[in-house]
Amino acid sequence: MPLLRKVNQLLVLLLLLLLGFVLYSRVHRAAPKSSDPGKVNQRGAAEDGPDQEILVVICAAEDRMGGTIAAINSVYSNTEAPLLFYVVTLRDSVSHVRKWIENSELKEIKFKILEFNPMILKSKVRPVSSRPELLHPLNFVRFYLPMLVSKHKKVIYLDDDVIVQGDIQELYRTGLQPGHAAAFASDCDLPSTHEMVRSVGMQTTYMGFLDYRKPEVRELGISPGTCSFNPGVMVANVTEWRRQRITKQLEKWMQQNLRDNLYSSAMAGGVATPPMLIVFYQKHSSIAPLWHVRHLGWSPDTRYSDQFLQEAHLLHWNGRFKPWDYPCVHMELWERWYIPDPMGKFALVRPSS
């Protein structure tokens, strides 16, 4: 009996130890690790996170390269976000832009130089002589974003005559509505610019870009008084762009203009803006107004207030009067970001030069 009692006590003790082990395991079982918020999940939910690399596409024409360099410098100097610049140029300018970047304070930026083949525009652009600069092949680079961009879903496109005064992350976080391949700034969104628009006779509606005498234009069903938008600053969803075959749509209107002269460079927007106005009509999202303050290049005399310019996150010298040339307004704001050409090929035009 004493032996049996000891065996029973031992069994009870083992049973209690086993029960305690099971309870301990359940209570202290490790919880599954949460997803890393800095990484993109399968649906891309973290796409606009703080560590997301921001791709900026900008062109570099030989005679305007100082503008490209100033724009890049302004973007790079005003953000802590990781950046990648795609600098698109023609074959004869590849070496120049590379040396300018690598032999200046921009040598630390992450960039790729892409060569644009102008033959892609053959039989798509009507030759005109009134403003030949508007026919430069690089004006049409924005049409072909999916051919340039492979890994990034969302990109920023900038014209070369801009400077960025804000943090480019804010522009990158512009929300695009479902089904929209791009976001632009409306030409009617800033009351502060309306006085300048009236004073220099600018058009801010579709009437200034399309020839409404043509039946093909009237058949679009777009009111000539509809506010236009400026494609010189654009946030694009490249995936949606591909899905909707936006490039093919743009090329279709380029070819139709070649046949029917639906728009021309004699009108307000030249030949690159009208196809985008047609294709993206009521199918684009909006950029915050202060992220595209424009018209600085429309007149050498009309100026904005200092307070308004300080509030602006991005300034655009669209028009004939560029800040690297003379005359031009507010050139001191642009020169802050200009980096002299270490090769000595590009020089600013100034009254004393």
N, C-alpha and C positions, 0 to 999 in steps of 0.2 A: 504493500500500500504506500509506503513512503516513496518508493521508486516511481510508482505510477503518478503520485501527486507531483513529483518533480518534473516528470515528463509533460504533464498537463500545464504546469506553470511555464515551462520552456516554450511550449507551443503557443500559449497565450501571448507571451512576450514577443515571439517572432511575428505573430499575427498583428500585434500592435505596431511593431516596427515597420511591417509592410504597409499597413494602413497609413502610417505617418509619412512614409516615403511617397505614396501615391498622392496624398494631399499636398505635400510640398511641391511635387512636380507640377501639379495643376496650377497652384498659386503663382509659382515663379517661372512658368513657361515663357520664353522670350516672345515678345510681340513681333509681328513681321515689320521690317523696316519700311518707312514711307518712301515714296519716290523722291529722287533728288529734284528739288524745285528749279535748279539751274539747268536741267536737261530738258530737251524737247521730248514730249511723249508722242505716241503714235499719231495723235490727232493734231500735234503741233500747238498745244495749248499754251506752252511757255515761250512761244515764238517771240514775243515782245519783252521778254525778261531782261533784267539789267545786264546779264552777261552775253546777250545775243549779239553776234557780230553784225554790224550794220554795213550793208553794201551800198556805196554811193557811185553811181555812174555819171561821168562827166566827160565832155569832149575837149579836145585840144587841137584847134586849128592853128597853123603856123603863125598867122598874122594876129591871132587873138590869144596866144598862149599865156601871156601875162595875166589875163583874166582867169584862166584855168588855175594857175598857180595861186593866185590870191584867193579864189574860192576854196580850194583845197586847204590852204593855210587857215582860213577862217573857220572851216568845219573842224579841223584837227585841233585848233587852239581852244575851242570853246566846249569841249566835251571830254569826259573820262571814259566814254564807251569805246569798246573795241571796234575799229573801223577797217574796212577794206575798200580801197578806191579802184574802180575800173576806169582807166583813162583811155578813151577811144580816140584814135587819131588816124591819119593817112600815112602811107608808107614813108614818105619823105620827111615826116616829122617824128618818127619813132625815136631816133637817136637823140634829137634835141630835147624832147620832154623827159626822157630818161636821165640825161645828164643834168638837166635843171633840177630835178628832184633829188638825185643822188649827190649833188654837190652843193646842197643848201641845207637849211635847218629842217627841211622836210625829209631828210634821208632816213629818219626813223619810222616813217609811215609804212603801212602795209599796202602795196599797190600792185596792179597788173596793168601792162600796156597792151591794148588790143588794137589790131590794125583793121580798119573798116575798108571794105572793098567797094568803091563807088560804082562798079559795074552792076551791082545789084539794082541800081536805079535806072538802068538802061531801059528806054521805052516807057518810062513811068513819069517823067518830069518834063513839063513844057518849058522850053528855053525862052526867057524873056530878058530884056535889057534894062528895065527901069530900076530894079534893085537886085543886081546879080549876086550880092552877098547872101540873099535869101535862098539862093539855089545851091549853096555849098553843100556837098554830100553829107557833112556831119550834122546838118540840120535835121536829117532824117534818121539818125541813129536811134532815137526814141521809138521809132516804128518797129525796130527789130530787137527789142530787149530780150525775148526768149532765145534768140540766136547767140546772144552774148553771155547770158546768165545760165548756169547749169544747176548749181547746188542751192542757191538761195531762192526762197519762195517770195520774199518781200524785199523790194529794193527802192531806193530813192534815186530819181533822176534830177540833175541840176543843169541848167544852162551855165555857160562859162562867164556870163556877165552878172553874177550874183555874189554877194558875201553873206555869210551866216553869222549873226550876232548872238543867237541863242544856242541851247544845247540840242544838237541834231537828234538826240533820243526822243525829244518831244514830237518832232515831225515824224519820226519813224513809227511812233505809237499811234499815228492817225488811224482811226478805225475805218475799215472798208466794209460796207454793207454786203451781205450775201449776194453773190452774182455780179459784184462790181470788180472790174479788173484794175481800176485806177482811181485816184483821188486828185482833184485839182482845186485851185482857188477861183472863185467866181469873180468876174470883172466888175460886179456890182456890190461886192460885199463890204467895202470900206468907205464909209461916208467921208473920211478925211481925204480921200483921193478924188472925190467927185468934182471939186473945184478945178483941180489941175486937168482932169479929163475934159471938162467943158472949155477951159481956156485954150487948149491946144487942138481942139476939134477931134479928139480921138473917138473911135467907135468902140462901144463896149457891148454890142449886140451882134447877133448873127448877120444882120444887114451889112456890117462892115467887112464880112469875110466871104460871103456867098453872093453870087449874082442872081438876084431874084427875078431877073427878066427871063431866065432860062426855065423852061417847064420842068426839067429834071430836078431843079432846086425846089420849085413850088410844090412838086409832088411829094417831097419829103414830109410835108405837113408841119414844118417848124416855123413858128411865127418869127418874122424878121426882127421883132422887138425883144426876142428872148435873150437874156443875158448870156454872153459868151464866157469862156474860161481861158486861162493862160496855161499852156502845157510846158512852160519853161521850168516849172517846179512840179514834180509828180511823185506820188507814192504809188507803186504798182504791185499788184499781186500777180507774179509771173505765171503761177499755176493756172489761175483763172484766165489770164491773157492767152495762154496756150489753148485752154479748153474751148474758149470762144473763137479761136483763130482770128484774133484781133488784127494781126499783121496782114492776113489775107484780105480782111475787110478794108484796111487802110489802102492797100495796094489797088484794090478794085476801084476806089474813088480817085486815086492818082491816075489810073489808066483812063477812067471816064473823063476826068478833067483834060487829059491829053487830047481826047477826041472832041469834047464839047465845050471846053473852056468855061467851066463852072465857077472858077475863081482864078485869080492871078496875083502876081506879086505887086501889081499896081494898087490892089486893095489893101486894107489895113493889116491883114495877117499873113501876107505872102502866100507860100504854097505848102508849108508844113502844118500850119494850124488848122486850116479848113477841113482836111480829112478827119482829124481828131474830133473836131466839133460835131461832125456828122456821125461818126461811129459811136462816140460816147454821149450822144444826146440823151439826156434823162437816164443815163446808165453809168454814172460816176458818183463817187462820194466827195465830200468837201474837206478841204484843208483849212485849218484855222486862219482867219484873215491876216493876222500879224505874222504868219509864217510865209507870206508872199506879198510883200509891199512892193509894188512895181511902178512902172511909168517913169522911173528916174532918168531914163535916156530919151524921153520924147521931146524935151525942150532944153536948150542951154540957159534958159532964163528963169523958168518956173521952179520954185523950191518948196519943199515941205518944211514944217516947223521942226525945230530941234527936238522938242519934247516928243513929237510923233516918231521921229527917226530913232530916238533912244528906246522907245517902246517896241519898235519893230524887231522881230526875230530874224528876218531875212529881207534883204534889199535887192531889188532887181532893176538893172539899168537896161530894160528892154527898150528898143528904139534905136535911132541913129547915133545918138550922142553917148559914146561909151566912156567909162571912167579912165581908161588908159590913153584916151585921145583928148583932143581939145577943140572946141569948148565942151564943158560938161559940168553938171551941178553935183554937189555933194561928193566931189572926188576925194576930199580929205578922209572921208569914212572908208572909202575903198583903199586908198594908199596905205592905210594902217596895216593891211594884210598883204600888200604887194611885196614880193621878194625879187630883187633885181636878178636878171639873167646872168649866171656865172659865165655863160658862153659869149655874152655881149651881143647876141643877135637881136634881142628884143629891147626896145627902148620906149619909154613913155614920151608922149607928145605933150609938151608944156609950153606956155607962152615964152619962156626964156630959152627953149631948146632950138 
